[in-house]
Amino acid sequence: MDDTTQSGPPPPRSTLKLEAIPDLVRRLRAGERRAIAAAVTELEKLSVSAPPLLEALQPYLGKALVVGFTGPPGAGKSTLVNAVIAHVRTQGGTVGVIAVDPSSPISGGAILGDRIRMTAALDDDGVFVRSLASRGYLGGLSPAAVRVIDALDAAGFDLILLETVGTGQNEMDVAEVADVRVVISAPGLGDDIQAMKSGLLEIADVLVVNKGDREGAELTLQQLLGALSIRSLRSPVPVLKTTATTGEGVPELVKTMREIGQRGAGAGPMARRRRRARYLIARAAADIVARRVKEDSNHEIDGLSDEVLSGRVSPDVAARKLLGA
């Protein structure tokens, strides 16, 4: 699934030769970590070898349950993901983790804060963790995350955990990518809880109050239950309390995630993957428009800008003119 266009920059070069792709896929399917890492790298940077590699992975996709973890900064997302990994491994399951970190303002790469805290993944062949840079995407994800999901799915991981950057209600992209959305809060976050009520609440399949051993945890739980009671949501949303540092509440969270995932499995793997493809198309379209606005050389954008400034047209109408819609 490609998120570039002919008008964008050329794809990065690759050390992966086309004739080597079948062997790479075979090794990836066998669980070889170096092969998984190599495939993830090619797909993350969308090299010239990425499209044929994605095509070769297609027969093996659609089996993993993809769970998104999001919520305000300070809620303990990484620690909770680590606790979930540890519990799933005691049950014999395998876990792939995509931790989306803030981008470095210098290199554009991930800062790797999340990966450092995931001690349950150390020296465990049943766990694979990759940190990705958000690369400025305000929705908390970059399109690279979707391609990496495909690599981990093809590698046979039962569960893929997708942890977003952690910027509150901006993190809505996870709703389009994950099969199950877990929204995490914690006591003492103040205004972040209020922001979550007005944004992330609508996308949650599960609400979690983490750091449940702290003062105010029960109050936070009651606040979320109260917020849910006044909203007409598509189905009841469970509200759970966890303490990631001790593992309390984690087994119930994992059980709930799997139950919700099983209910959604009726749509079929193709429907779930098609939703992620729609996300990639929308992102690519937005990038094309953004480049066109920034790189306009025939003053078309200046004319539209003047019309917006004068009040003759709205920004929405100007956008439609730009797109010919």
C-alpha contacts under 8 A as a table, 3 or more apart, distances in Angstrom:
res1	aa1	res2	aa2	distance
1	M	51	P	6.89
1	M	54	L	6.89
1	M	147	R	7.09
1	M	277	A	6.94
1	M	280	L	7.62
2	D	46	L	7.76
2	D	51	P	6.77
2	D	280	L	7.69
3	D	143	P	7.00
3	D	280	L	6.01
3	D	281	I	6.84
3	D	283	R	7.39
3	D	284	A	5.21
4	T	8	G	6.32
4	T	284	A	6.38
5	T	8	G	5.28
5	T	284	A	7.63
5	T	288	I	7.72
6	Q	9	P	7.70
6	Q	10	P	7.84
7	S	288	I	7.82
8	G	288	I	7.68
11	P	46	L	6.42
11	P	47	S	5.24
11	P	48	V	5.59
12	P	45	K	7.03
12	P	46	L	6.94
12	P	47	S	4.65
12	P	48	V	6.25
13	R	47	S	5.63
13	R	48	V	5.86
14	S	17	K	7.47
14	S	42	E	7.25
14	S	47	S	5.65
14	S	48	V	6.16
14	S	49	S	6.28
16	L	20	A	6.64
16	L	21	I	7.32
16	L	49	S	6.50
17	K	20	A	5.29
17	K	21	I	6.92
17	K	49	S	7.22
18	L	21	I	5.49
18	L	49	S	6.64
18	L	52	P	7.55
19	E	22	P	6.99
20	A	23	D	5.54
20	A	24	L	6.27
21	I	24	L	4.98
21	I	25	V	6.13
21	I	52	P	7.93
21	I	53	L	6.29
21	I	56	A	7.65
22	P	25	V	5.15
22	P	26	R	6.19
22	P	56	A	7.29
23	D	26	R	5.00
23	D	27	R	6.21
24	L	27	R	5.20
24	L	28	L	6.04
24	L	35	A	5.91
24	L	39	A	7.56
25	V	28	L	4.94
25	V	29	R	6.03
25	V	35	A	7.63
25	V	53	L	8.00
25	V	56	A	7.31
25	V	57	L	7.06
26	R	29	R	5.15
26	R	30	A	6.32
27	R	30	A	4.98
27	R	31	G	6.52
27	R	32	E	5.54
27	R	35	A	5.87
27	R	36	I	7.96
28	L	31	G	5.19
28	L	32	E	5.45
28	L	33	R	7.27
28	L	35	A	5.05
28	L	36	I	5.16
28	L	39	A	7.90
28	L	154	A	7.68
28	L	155	A	5.44
29	R	32	E	7.53
29	R	154	A	6.57
29	R	155	A	4.79
29	R	156	G	6.72
30	A	155	A	7.36
31	G	35	A	7.87
31	G	36	I	7.29
31	G	155	A	6.12
31	G	156	G	7.57
32	E	35	A	5.42
32	E	36	I	6.37
33	R	36	I	5.01
33	R	37	A	6.06
33	R	125	D	7.58
33	R	128	F	7.88
34	R	37	A	5.08
34	R	38	A	6.05
35	A	38	A	5.04
35	A	39	A	6.13
36	I	39	A	5.21
36	I	40	V	6.11
36	I	151	A	7.12
36	I	152	L	7.42
36	I	155	A	7.01
37	A	40	V	5.10
37	A	41	T	6.14
38	A	41	T	5.17
38	A	42	E	6.37
39	A	42	E	5.23
39	A	43	L	6.22
39	A	53	L	7.84
39	A	151	A	6.65
40	V	43	L	5.17
40	V	44	E	5.84
40	V	147	R	7.97
40	V	148	V	5.59
40	V	151	A	6.18
41	T	44	E	5.11
41	T	45	K	6.30
42	E	45	K	5.62
42	E	46	L	5.86
42	E	47	S	5.56
42	E	49	S	6.91
42	E	50	A	5.68
43	L	46	L	4.79
43	L	47	S	6.77
43	L	50	A	5.23
43	L	54	L	7.86
43	L	144	A	6.95
43	L	147	R	5.85
43	L	148	V	6.32
43	L	151	A	7.95
44	E	144	A	4.94
44	E	145	A	7.33
44	E	147	R	6.78
44	E	148	V	6.44
45	K	144	A	7.35
46	L	49	S	7.62
46	L	50	A	5.35
46	L	51	P	7.75
46	L	144	A	7.73
47	S	50	A	5.20
48	V	51	P	6.99
49	S	52	P	5.87
49	S	53	L	6.17
50	A	53	L	4.99
50	A	54	L	6.03
51	P	54	L	5.14
51	P	55	E	6.26
52	P	55	E	4.94
52	P	56	A	6.21
53	L	56	A	5.08
53	L	57	L	6.37
54	L	57	L	5.10
54	L	58	Q	6.46
54	L	147	R	7.94
54	L	150	D	7.74
55	E	58	Q	5.39
56	A	59	P	7.29
57	L	60	Y	5.74
57	L	61	L	6.82
57	L	150	D	7.52
57	L	151	A	7.36
57	L	154	A	6.18
58	Q	61	L	5.58
58	Q	154	A	7.94
60	Y	63	K	7.80
60	Y	153	D	7.40
60	Y	154	A	4.92
61	L	64	A	7.79
61	L	150	D	6.53
61	L	153	D	5.75
61	L	154	A	5.32
62	G	153	D	6.88
62	G	269	P	4.72
62	G	270	M	6.88
62	G	272	R	7.84
62	G	273	R	7.01
63	K	153	D	6.69
63	K	156	G	7.82
63	K	158	D	7.33
63	K	269	P	6.99
64	A	153	D	5.46
64	A	156	G	7.33
64	A	157	F	6.28
64	A	158	D	4.91
64	A	159	L	5.49
64	A	160	I	6.59
65	L	158	D	6.45
65	L	159	L	4.99
65	L	160	I	6.07
65	L	179	D	6.57
65	L	180	V	7.95
65	L	261	G	6.66
66	V	159	L	6.15
66	V	160	I	4.74
66	V	161	L	6.01
66	V	162	L	7.16
66	V	177	V	7.99
66	V	178	A	5.16
66	V	179	D	5.21
66	V	180	V	6.56
67	V	159	L	7.52
67	V	160	I	6.21
67	V	161	L	5.01
67	V	162	L	6.03
67	V	178	A	5.30
67	V	179	D	5.85
67	V	180	V	4.73
67	V	181	R	5.85
67	V	182	V	7.13
67	V	257	M	7.61
68	G	161	L	5.93
68	G	162	L	4.58
68	G	163	E	5.89
68	G	164	T	7.46
68	G	174	V	6.10
68	G	175	A	7.92
68	G	177	V	7.89
68	G	178	A	5.29
68	G	179	D	7.63
68	G	180	V	6.23
68	G	181	R	4.83
68	G	182	V	5.88
69	F	77	K	6.83
69	F	81	V	7.88
69	F	161	L	7.19
69	F	162	L	5.98
69	F	163	E	4.75
69	F	164	T	6.40
69	F	181	R	6.32
69	F	182	V	4.92
69	F	183	V	6.01
69	F	184	I	7.11
70	T	77	K	7.07
70	T	163	E	6.16
70	T	164	T	5.45
70	T	165	V	7.58
70	T	166	G	6.20
70	T	168	G	7.91
70	T	171	E	7.04
70	T	174	V	7.78
70	T	181	R	7.72
70	T	182	V	6.41
70	T	183	V	5.07
70	T	184	I	6.11
71	G	75	A	6.80
71	G	77	K	7.50
71	G	166	G	5.64
71	G	167	T	7.14
71	G	168	G	5.45
71	G	169	Q	7.55
71	G	171	E	7.72
71	G	183	V	5.26
71	G	184	I	4.88
71	G	185	S	6.11
71	G	196	M	7.37
71	G	200	L	7.50
72	P	75	A	5.99
72	P	166	G	5.21
72	P	167	T	5.61
72	P	168	G	4.28
72	P	169	Q	7.68
72	P	184	I	7.37
72	P	185	S	6.59
72	P	192	D	6.06
72	P	193	I	7.63
72	P	196	M	7.41
73	P	76	G	7.66
73	P	166	G	4.98
73	P	167	T	6.20
73	P	168	G	7.02
74	G	77	K	7.75
74	G	186	A	7.57
74	G	189	L	7.44
75	A	184	I	6.21
75	A	185	S	5.01
75	A	186	A	4.94
75	A	189	L	7.76
75	A	210	N	6.54
75	A	211	K	7.74
76	G	79	T	5.34
76	G	80	L	6.12
76	G	184	I	7.85
76	G	186	A	7.63
76	G	210	N	6.79
76	G	211	K	7.49
76	G	244	A	7.75
77	K	80	L	5.14
77	K	81	V	6.09
77	K	163	E	7.32
77	K	184	I	6.82
78	S	81	V	5.02
78	S	82	N	6.15
78	S	114	D	5.70
78	S	117	R	6.47
78	S	118	M	6.77
78	S	163	E	7.48
79	T	82	N	5.03
79	T	83	A	6.32
79	T	117	R	6.57
79	T	118	M	6.91
79	T	244	A	5.94
79	T	245	T	6.95
80	L	83	A	4.97
80	L	84	V	6.18
80	L	210	N	7.72
80	L	243	T	7.89
80	L	244	A	4.81
80	L	245	T	7.69
81	V	84	V	5.01
81	V	85	I	6.17
81	V	118	M	7.51
81	V	161	L	7.55
81	V	163	E	7.86
82	N	85	I	5.12
82	N	86	A	6.34
82	N	117	R	7.46
82	N	118	M	5.00
82	N	119	T	6.77
82	N	120	A	5.75
82	N	121	A	7.62
82	N	244	A	7.97
83	A	86	A	5.12
83	A	87	H	6.29
83	A	120	A	7.45
83	A	244	A	5.74
83	A	245	T	7.36
83	A	247	G	6.05
83	A	250	V	6.91
84	V	87	H	5.17
84	V	88	V	6.09
84	V	250	V	6.31
84	V	251	P	7.88
84	V	254	V	6.86
85	I	88	V	5.24
85	I	89	R	6.13
85	I	95	V	6.59
85	I	120	A	6.45
85	I	121	A	7.42
85	I	127	V	7.82
86	A	89	R	5.27
86	A	90	T	6.49
86	A	120	A	5.65
87	H	90	T	5.22
87	H	91	Q	6.69
87	H	250	V	7.36
87	H	251	P	6.82
88	V	91	Q	5.14
88	V	92	G	6.55
88	V	93	G	5.35
88	V	94	T	7.14
88	V	95	V	7.59
88	V	254	V	7.68
89	R	92	G	4.96
89	R	93	G	5.20
89	R	94	T	6.37
89	R	95	V	7.78
89	R	126	G	7.44
90	T	93	G	7.51
93	G	126	G	7.60
93	G	157	F	7.95
93	G	158	D	6.24
93	G	159	L	7.54
94	T	126	G	4.85
94	T	127	V	5.95
94	T	157	F	5.17
94	T	158	D	5.35
94	T	159	L	6.37
95	V	126	G	6.37
95	V	127	V	4.87
95	V	128	F	6.59
95	V	157	F	5.49
95	V	158	D	6.16
95	V	159	L	4.90
95	V	160	I	5.71
95	V	161	L	7.27
96	G	127	V	5.65
96	G	128	F	4.79
96	G	129	V	5.97
96	G	152	L	6.17
96	G	157	F	5.94
96	G	158	D	7.95
96	G	159	L	6.29
96	G	160	I	4.62
96	G	161	L	6.25
97	V	127	V	7.60
97	V	128	F	6.09
97	V	129	V	4.59
97	V	130	R	6.27
97	V	160	I	5.64
97	V	161	L	4.75
97	V	162	L	5.99
97	V	163	E	7.66
98	I	129	V	6.04
98	I	130	R	5.18
98	I	131	S	5.86
98	I	132	L	6.92
98	I	145	A	7.13
98	I	148	V	7.77
98	I	149	I	7.82
98	I	160	I	7.52
98	I	161	L	6.21
98	I	162	L	4.86
98	I	163	E	6.23
99	A	114	D	6.25
99	A	115	R	6.92
99	A	129	V	7.34
99	A	130	R	6.24
99	A	131	S	4.64
99	A	132	L	6.12
99	A	162	L	6.07
99	A	163	E	4.82
99	A	164	T	6.46
99	A	165	V	7.77
100	V	110	A	7.45
100	V	114	D	7.96
100	V	131	S	5.68
100	V	132	L	4.73
100	V	133	A	5.66
100	V	134	S	5.86
100	V	140	G	7.48
100	V	141	L	6.66
100	V	145	A	7.96
100	V	162	L	7.56
100	V	163	E	5.94
100	V	164	T	5.03
100	V	165	V	5.36
101	D	110	A	5.26
101	D	111	I	6.03
101	D	112	L	6.23
101	D	113	G	6.92
101	D	114	D	6.89
101	D	131	S	6.51
101	D	132	L	5.98
101	D	133	A	5.17
101	D	134	S	5.96
101	D	164	T	7.14
101	D	165	V	5.15
102	P	110	A	5.91
102	P	111	I	6.25
102	P	133	A	5.75
102	P	134	S	5.47
102	P	135	R	7.29
102	P	136	G	7.86
102	P	165	V	6.07
103	S	107	S	7.86
103	S	108	G	5.03
103	S	109	G	5.21
103	S	110	A	4.91
103	S	111	I	6.34
103	S	133	A	4.86
103	S	134	S	5.60
103	S	135	R	5.31
103	S	136	G	6.88
104	S	107	S	5.52
104	S	108	G	4.67
104	S	109	G	5.28
104	S	110	A	6.09
104	S	111	I	6.08
104	S	133	A	7.88
105	P	108	G	5.69
108	G	133	A	6.99
108	G	135	R	6.23
109	G	132	L	7.36
109	G	133	A	5.24
109	G	135	R	7.51
110	A	131	S	6.36
110	A	132	L	5.45
110	A	133	A	4.06
110	A	134	S	7.33
111	I	133	A	7.46
112	L	115	R	5.37
112	L	116	I	6.58
112	L	131	S	5.99
113	G	116	I	5.53
113	G	117	R	7.05
114	D	117	R	5.52
114	D	118	M	6.78
114	D	131	S	7.47
115	R	118	M	5.36
115	R	129	V	7.15
115	R	130	R	7.53
115	R	131	S	6.46
116	I	119	T	7.16
118	M	121	A	5.89
118	M	122	L	7.62
119	T	122	L	5.50
120	A	124	D	7.81
121	A	124	D	5.66
121	A	127	V	5.56
121	A	128	F	6.98
121	A	129	V	7.15
124	D	127	V	5.63
125	D	128	F	7.21
132	L	144	A	7.88
132	L	145	A	7.27
133	A	142	S	7.49
134	S	137	Y	5.71
134	S	140	G	6.30
134	S	141	L	5.44
134	S	142	S	5.35
134	S	165	V	7.14
135	R	142	S	6.60
137	Y	140	G	5.92
137	Y	141	L	6.03
137	Y	142	S	5.91
138	L	141	L	7.49
138	L	170	N	6.09
138	L	171	E	6.98
139	G	170	N	5.26
139	G	171	E	4.40
139	G	172	M	5.38
139	G	173	D	5.01
139	G	174	V	7.71
140	G	164	T	5.42
140	G	165	V	5.38
140	G	166	G	7.16
140	G	167	T	7.27
140	G	170	N	6.91
140	G	171	E	4.73
140	G	172	M	7.25
140	G	173	D	6.56
140	G	174	V	7.49
141	L	145	A	6.69
141	L	164	T	6.42
141	L	165	V	7.52
141	L	171	E	7.73
141	L	173	D	6.45
141	L	174	V	7.18
142	S	145	A	5.81
142	S	146	V	7.93
143	P	146	V	5.58
143	P	147	R	7.07
143	P	280	L	6.06
143	P	283	R	7.24
144	A	147	R	5.26
144	A	148	V	6.29
145	A	148	V	5.12
145	A	149	I	6.20
146	V	149	I	5.06
146	V	150	D	6.64
146	V	177	V	7.14
146	V	276	R	6.93
146	V	280	L	7.88
147	R	150	D	5.20
147	R	151	A	6.69
148	V	151	A	5.03
148	V	152	L	6.34
149	I	152	L	5.25
149	I	153	D	5.96
149	I	160	I	7.25
150	D	153	D	5.02
150	D	154	A	6.06
151	A	154	A	5.23
151	A	155	A	6.18
152	L	155	A	4.93
152	L	156	G	6.65
152	L	157	F	6.06
152	L	160	I	7.34
153	D	156	G	5.42
153	D	157	F	5.75
153	D	158	D	7.67
153	D	160	I	7.58
154	A	157	F	7.64
157	F	160	I	6.78
162	L	178	A	7.64
164	T	171	E	7.25
164	T	174	V	7.60
165	V	171	E	7.87
166	G	171	E	7.25
167	T	170	N	6.16
167	T	171	E	6.46
168	G	171	E	6.18
168	G	192	D	6.72
168	G	195	A	6.85
168	G	196	M	6.25
168	G	200	L	7.49
169	Q	172	M	6.82
169	Q	195	A	6.23
169	Q	196	M	5.60
169	Q	198	S	7.63
169	Q	199	G	4.87
169	Q	200	L	5.30
170	N	199	G	7.74
171	E	174	V	6.64
171	E	200	L	7.45
172	M	175	A	5.75
172	M	176	E	7.80
172	M	200	L	6.94
172	M	203	I	7.47
173	D	176	E	5.49
173	D	177	V	6.73
174	V	177	V	5.08
174	V	178	A	5.72
174	V	181	R	7.20
175	A	178	A	5.92
175	A	181	R	6.55
175	A	203	I	5.95
176	E	275	R	6.40
176	E	276	R	6.15
176	E	279	Y	6.32
177	V	275	R	7.07
177	V	276	R	5.15
177	V	279	Y	7.31
178	A	181	R	6.19
179	D	261	G	6.43
179	D	264	G	7.32
179	D	272	R	7.13
180	V	205	D	6.10
180	V	206	V	7.94
180	V	257	M	6.69
180	V	260	I	6.84
180	V	261	G	6.10
181	R	203	I	6.90
181	R	204	A	5.30
181	R	205	D	5.13
181	R	206	V	6.46
182	V	204	A	5.87
182	V	205	D	6.06
182	V	206	V	4.84
182	V	207	L	5.97
182	V	208	V	7.12
183	V	200	L	7.09
183	V	201	L	7.61
183	V	204	A	5.70
183	V	205	D	7.78
183	V	206	V	6.30
183	V	207	L	5.04
183	V	208	V	6.19
184	I	207	L	6.04
184	I	208	V	4.75
184	I	209	V	6.01
184	I	210	N	6.62
185	S	189	L	7.74
185	S	193	I	6.96
185	S	207	L	7.78
185	S	208	V	6.15
185	S	209	V	4.98
185	S	210	N	6.05
186	A	189	L	6.37
186	A	209	V	5.09
186	A	210	N	4.97
186	A	211	K	5.90
186	A	212	G	7.53
186	A	217	A	6.84
186	A	220	T	7.17
187	P	190	G	7.87
187	P	209	V	7.40
187	P	210	N	7.74
187	P	211	K	7.13
187	P	212	G	7.81
187	P	214	R	6.98
187	P	215	E	7.17
187	P	216	G	5.35
187	P	217	A	5.00
187	P	219	L	7.84
187	P	220	T	5.78
188	G	216	G	7.00
189	L	192	D	5.57
189	L	193	I	6.14
190	G	193	I	5.73
190	G	194	Q	7.09
191	D	194	Q	5.01
191	D	195	A	6.27
192	D	195	A	5.01
192	D	196	M	6.11
193	I	196	M	4.98
193	I	197	K	6.26
194	Q	197	K	5.14
194	Q	198	S	6.66
195	A	198	S	5.33
195	A	199	G	6.30
195	A	200	L	7.98
196	M	199	G	5.12
196	M	200	L	5.03
196	M	201	L	6.09
197	K	200	L	6.43
197	K	201	L	5.26
197	K	224	L	7.55
197	K	227	A	6.71
198	S	201	L	6.62
199	G	202	E	6.39
199	G	203	I	7.99
200	L	203	I	5.54
200	L	204	A	6.52
201	L	204	A	5.44
201	L	228	L	7.86
202	E	233	L	7.09
204	A	207	L	6.30
204	A	237	V	7.20
205	D	237	V	5.71
205	D	238	P	7.43
205	D	260	I	7.65
206	V	237	V	5.67
206	V	238	P	5.34
206	V	239	V	6.22
206	V	240	L	7.64
206	V	256	T	7.89
206	V	257	M	7.63
207	L	237	V	6.98
207	L	238	P	6.21
207	L	239	V	4.66
207	L	240	L	6.25
208	V	239	V	5.71
208	V	240	L	4.81
208	V	241	K	5.62
208	V	242	T	6.89
209	V	212	G	6.38
209	V	217	A	6.86
209	V	220	T	7.10
209	V	221	L	6.24
209	V	239	V	7.50
209	V	240	L	6.19
209	V	241	K	4.71
209	V	242	T	6.18
210	N	217	A	7.88
210	N	241	K	5.88
210	N	242	T	4.74
210	N	243	T	5.50
210	N	244	A	6.79
211	K	214	R	5.80
211	K	217	A	7.17
211	K	241	K	7.91
211	K	242	T	6.24
211	K	243	T	4.64
211	K	244	A	6.70
211	K	245	T	7.96
212	G	215	E	8.00
212	G	217	A	5.21
212	G	218	E	7.59
212	G	241	K	5.71
212	G	242	T	5.33
212	G	243	T	5.02
213	D	217	A	7.00
213	D	243	T	6.31
214	R	217	A	5.85
215	E	218	E	7.80
216	G	219	L	5.10
216	G	220	T	6.20
217	A	220	T	5.14
217	A	221	L	6.24
217	A	241	K	7.99
218	E	221	L	5.01
218	E	222	Q	6.23
219	L	222	Q	5.08
219	L	223	Q	6.16
220	T	223	Q	5.00
220	T	224	L	6.33
221	L	224	L	5.26
221	L	225	L	6.28
221	L	239	V	7.22
221	L	240	L	7.91
221	L	241	K	7.48
222	Q	225	L	4.99
222	Q	226	G	6.04
223	Q	226	G	5.03
223	Q	227	A	6.16
224	L	227	A	4.98
224	L	228	L	6.15
224	L	239	V	7.69
225	L	228	L	5.11
225	L	229	S	6.22
225	L	239	V	7.19
226	G	229	S	5.11
226	G	230	I	6.82
227	A	230	I	5.69
227	A	231	R	6.80
228	L	231	R	5.34
228	L	232	S	7.85
228	L	233	L	7.73
228	L	237	V	7.87
229	S	232	S	7.76
233	L	236	P	7.01
240	L	249	G	7.41
240	L	253	L	7.11
241	K	249	G	6.13
242	T	247	G	7.27
242	T	248	E	5.47
242	T	249	G	4.41
242	T	250	V	6.13
243	T	246	T	5.77
243	T	247	G	5.84
243	T	248	E	5.06
243	T	249	G	6.58
243	T	250	V	7.66
244	A	247	G	4.90
244	A	248	E	6.56
244	A	249	G	7.95
244	A	250	V	7.07
245	T	248	E	7.96
247	G	250	V	5.41
247	G	251	P	7.83
248	E	251	P	7.68
249	G	252	E	5.46
249	G	253	L	6.35
250	V	253	L	4.95
250	V	254	V	6.21
251	P	254	V	5.21
251	P	255	K	6.15
252	E	255	K	5.05
252	E	256	T	6.08
253	L	256	T	5.10
253	L	257	M	6.13
254	V	257	M	5.06
254	V	258	R	6.25
255	K	258	R	5.26
255	K	259	E	6.21
256	T	259	E	5.08
256	T	260	I	6.18
257	M	260	I	5.34
257	M	261	G	6.08
258	R	261	G	4.92
258	R	262	Q	6.01
259	E	262	Q	5.09
259	E	263	R	6.35
260	I	263	R	5.14
260	I	264	G	6.33
261	G	264	G	5.11
261	G	265	A	6.10
262	Q	265	A	4.98
262	Q	266	G	7.46
263	R	266	G	6.29
264	G	267	A	6.07
265	A	268	G	5.49
265	A	269	P	7.09
267	A	270	M	7.99
267	A	271	A	5.97
267	A	272	R	7.16
268	G	271	A	5.57
268	G	272	R	6.67
269	P	272	R	5.17
269	P	273	R	6.17
270	M	273	R	5.09
270	M	274	R	5.89
271	A	274	R	5.00
271	A	275	R	6.32
272	R	275	R	5.30
272	R	276	R	6.76
273	R	276	R	5.12
273	R	277	A	6.29
274	R	277	A	4.88
274	R	278	R	6.22
275	R	278	R	5.11
275	R	279	Y	6.48
276	R	279	Y	5.03
276	R	280	L	6.47
277	A	280	L	5.04
277	A	281	I	6.28
278	R	281	I	5.07
278	R	282	A	6.17
279	Y	282	A	5.15
279	Y	283	R	6.16
280	L	283	R	5.09
280	L	284	A	6.06
281	I	284	A	5.08
281	I	285	A	6.09
282	A	285	A	5.13
282	A	286	A	6.20
283	R	286	A	5.10
283	R	287	D	6.19
284	A	287	D	5.06
284	A	288	I	6.23
285	A	288	I	5.12
285	A	289	V	6.35
286	A	289	V	5.20
286	A	290	A	6.12
287	D	290	A	5.00
287	D	291	R	6.11
288	I	291	R	5.24
288	I	292	R	6.15
289	V	292	R	5.01
289	V	293	V	6.18
290	A	293	V	5.19
290	A	294	K	6.22
291	R	294	K	5.12
291	R	295	E	5.81
292	R	295	E	5.26
292	R	296	D	5.56
293	V	296	D	5.54
293	V	301	I	6.39
296	D	299	H	6.42
296	D	300	E	7.07
296	D	301	I	6.53
297	S	300	E	7.79
298	N	301	I	7.90
299	H	302	D	4.99
299	H	303	G	6.35
300	E	303	G	5.27
300	E	304	L	6.43
301	I	304	L	5.06
301	I	305	S	5.92
301	I	322	L	8.00
302	D	305	S	4.92
302	D	306	D	6.16
303	G	306	D	5.21
303	G	307	E	6.40
304	L	307	E	5.06
304	L	308	V	6.31
304	L	318	A	5.99
305	S	308	V	5.12
305	S	309	L	6.14
305	S	318	A	7.95
306	D	309	L	5.02
306	D	310	S	6.08
307	E	310	S	5.22
307	E	311	G	6.25
307	E	312	R	5.32
307	E	313	V	5.76
308	V	311	G	5.13
308	V	312	R	6.14
308	V	313	V	5.21
308	V	314	S	5.66
308	V	315	P	6.07
308	V	318	A	7.20
309	L	312	R	7.76
310	S	313	V	7.80
311	G	314	S	6.69
313	V	317	V	6.07
313	V	318	A	6.53
314	S	317	V	5.21
314	S	318	A	6.25
315	P	318	A	4.95
315	P	319	A	6.10
316	D	319	A	5.15
316	D	320	R	6.31
317	V	320	R	5.04
317	V	321	K	6.25
318	A	321	K	5.08
318	A	322	L	6.22
319	A	322	L	4.99
319	A	323	L	6.22
320	R	323	L	5.10
320	R	324	G	5.79
320	R	325	A	4.88
321	K	324	G	4.92
321	K	325	A	6.31
322	L	325	A	7.78
